[in-house]
Amino acid sequence: MSTENQPQDELAGTEQPFVQHLIELRDRLVKALLAVGVALAVLAVFPGPAALYDILAQPLVASLPAGGKLIATSVISPFLVPLKIMLMAAFLLALPVVLWQLWAFVAPGLYSHEKKLVLPLVISSTVLFFIGVAFCYFFVFGQVFKFIQGFAPKSISATPDIESYLDFVLSMFLAFGLAFEVPVVVVVLARMGLVSIEKLKAFRSYFIVLAFVVAAIVTPPDVVSQLALAIPMCILYEIGIWAAQVFIKHTKAPEEESASAG
């Protein structure tokens, strides 16, 4: 009897934890969606979708001639574009909560040395992405739009379309946000043993060329935005090399520590 029931007992023992993981995953997803919903409700009340778009468009409007405005070439654009911006802002506002729910779901299955590595990477990658977006909005946009308007002939009246501007803003935010993740990528590659610190240092000159090539591809064809992306990438690469040495030293597994001690 016991041998006949053994497969059922083993199956029952593996089903329960799996179901519990699914329930926990559902709860974490619900909490993350609630955070986005709360942020969306707050932004809908203050400052509102129209005001959010005005804030996003301010760097471009400030560079236009006096009285210059953006236009809407579609009937529903004045409704959809501010709504898209509000959804994007709500997700960014709730991103720390979303990442915390992801961390809370994954953390119990990690070893102590893995937690020392993953949590700082999650926090630093989020902070660096926000810094990249802020750098793009507060510095790059103003310089790029002034540079472009300076080349516009006097006979042309600049009236950008709001949908085209939204696409441009999102692509630039994504480019700068991801570019500022260079230290995280360097740390992960070094910590996983895929690349040594010595090779990262030797690759420095090649990375400078690579940074300028990437900047030329993902930014508008103006020297201001290309320099504004390439130079921070080079600086962040150096920061990544330094951070990788610190992470490797303080996030070793027990067997790695014993091997290095031996």
N, C-alpha and C positions, 0 to 999 in steps of 0.2 A: 504493500500500500504506500509506503513512504517513497519508494523509488518511482511509483507511478505519479505521485503528486509532486515530485521534485521539479519537473519542468514548469508546472503551473505556478509553483511558489517562486521560482526564479523569474518567471515572466511577470508575476504580480509585483515582485520587488523592484523591477525595472520600470514598470508602467507608472507607478505612483510618483517617483521623482520627476519623470518626464512631464506628467500632467501638471505637477506643481510648478515646473519651470515655465510651462505655457501660461499658466494662470498668472505667475509673477510677471512674465513678459507682457501679458495683456494689461495688467495693472500699471506697469511702468509706461506703456504706450498711452494709456488713458490719462495718466498724470501729465505726460508731456503734451498731449493734445489740449488738456485743460489749461496748462500754462500758456500755450499759444492762444487759446480762446480768450483767456483773461487779458493778455496783452493786446489782443485785437479789440476787445471791448473798450479797454482804456484808451487806446489810440483813436477809436471811433468817436469817443466823447471829447477827448483833448489830445492833440490839437485838431483832430479831424482829418479825413483823407485829403481834402482840398488844401489845407494848410501844410500837410506833409509834402505834397507835391511842390508847393511854393518854396518850402525849405530846400527840397532837392534841386529845384530849378534856379535857386538864388545865384550860384556861381556863374551860370550862363547868362541870366538876365542882367547881372551886374556888368558883364562885358559888352552887352549890346548897346547900341546908341540910345540916347535918351528917348524914353517912350517905347522901346522895343519890347515885344512880347512873343511868346510862343504861340503856335497855331495848332488847331486840331483839324485834320483832313478827313476824319471819319465822324459819323454822327454820334456814335456811342463812346468815342475816345475820351471825352471829358468825364465820363462815368467810370469806364473800365481802367484807365491808366492810374488815376488816384487810388482806386481799389486795389490794384496790383501792388502799388507802392506800400499801401497800408498792410497788406498781407506779408510782404517782404520785411517790413519794419517790425511787425509783430513776431515773426519767426526769429529775427535777430535779437529782439528784446528778450524772448523766452529761451534763447539758445543755451544760456548757462543751466537752466532747469532741465532742458532736454538732455544735455550732456551729463548732468548729474544723475538722471534716471538711467542713462546708458551705463554709467560707471557703477551705480548701485546694483545693476543687474549682472555685470561682468565680474565685479570685484571678488565675490565669494569664491569663485573658481580659480583665483590667481594665488600664487605663492607670495610670500612677504616681499621677496626681492623683485618680483614682477610688479607688485603694487607700487613699490618705490619708483619704478620706471614709468608705468602707464599713467598714473594720476598726474604727475608733473607734466607729461607730454600732452595730456588732454587739456589741462589748464593753460599751458603755454601756447598750444596751437590755437586755442580760442582767443586768447589775448592778442597774439600776433595777427590773427585774421582781422580783428577789430581795429588794431593799430594800422594795418594796411589800408583798410577801408577809410578810416579817419584821415590818414595821410593823403589819400587820393582826393577826398572831398575838400579838405581845408587848404591844401597846398596845390596839388597838381591841377585840379579843375580850373582854378582861378588863373594860373599861369598859362595853361594850354589855351583857354578861351580867349585870353588877351592876345596871345601870340597869333591865333588863327584870325581874329577880328582885325588885327593889325595888317594882315595881308589882303583883306577883303576890299575890292574896288569901291570907290565912293558911289558908283552907280547902282550897286547892289544893296537891296534892303534885306537884311538878315532876319528871317522869320522861321526859325526851326520848328519842325513838327514834334509834338509832345511824345508820340510813340517812338519816333526815331531817337529822341533824346533819352527816353527810358532804356531803350536797347543799348545805347552807347554807355549810359551810366552803369547798367548792370554788368556789361562786359568789362568795363574798367574796374569796377569794384571787385569782380571775380579775379581779374588779372593781378591787381595789387594785393588782394587778400591772400591768394595762393603764393605769390612771390614772397610774401613775408613769412611763409612757412619754411623757407630754406633752412633755418637752424634746426627745425624739427626733423626734416628729412635727413640732414647730415648726422644728427644724433642717432636716429634709428638705424641708418646704414652702418655707422660705426659700432653701435651697441650689438647689433646682430652679427657682427664679424664679417660683413660683406666687404667692407673697405676699412683699411687701417688708418690710423691718424697720420702716419707718414705719407701714405698715398693721397690723403685729402690735402695735405700741405703741398705735395708735389703737383696736384691737379689745380692749384690756385690760379695759375696764369691761364689755363684752359677755361676755367670757370668764368673768368672775367670776359673772355671772348664770347662764351656761351650766354652770359647775362645780357650782353649788348645785342646778340642775335635774337634772343627771346624778346627783349624790349622792342626791337625793330618790327617783330612780327605781330605782337599782341597790342601795341599801342598805336595811336594815330601817327601818320608820317611827319612828325615834327620833332625837333631835337629836344624840346623841353620835356615832353612826356617820356621820351626814350631815356634821357639822362635821369629823370626822376624815378624810373623803375630800375635801371641797370645799376646805378650807384648804390642804392639801399641793398640790392641783392648781393653785391660784392661785400658790403659791410656785414650783412647778416651771415654770409658764408664764413667769415672770420669768427663771428660770434658762435656759429654752429660748431666750428672746430674746437673752440675753447670749452663750450658746453658739453661736447662729446667726451672730452677727457674727464670732466667732472662726473658725468653720468656713468661712465665705465668704471670709475673708481668707487662710486657709492651704490651701485646697483648690481653688484656681483652676486651670483648664486652661491650657496654654501660650498658646492663642489669646486667652483671656480676659485673661491678664496682659499680652500685647502690646497688646491693644485698650485696656486701662486705662492703660498706659504712654503709648500714642499720644494 
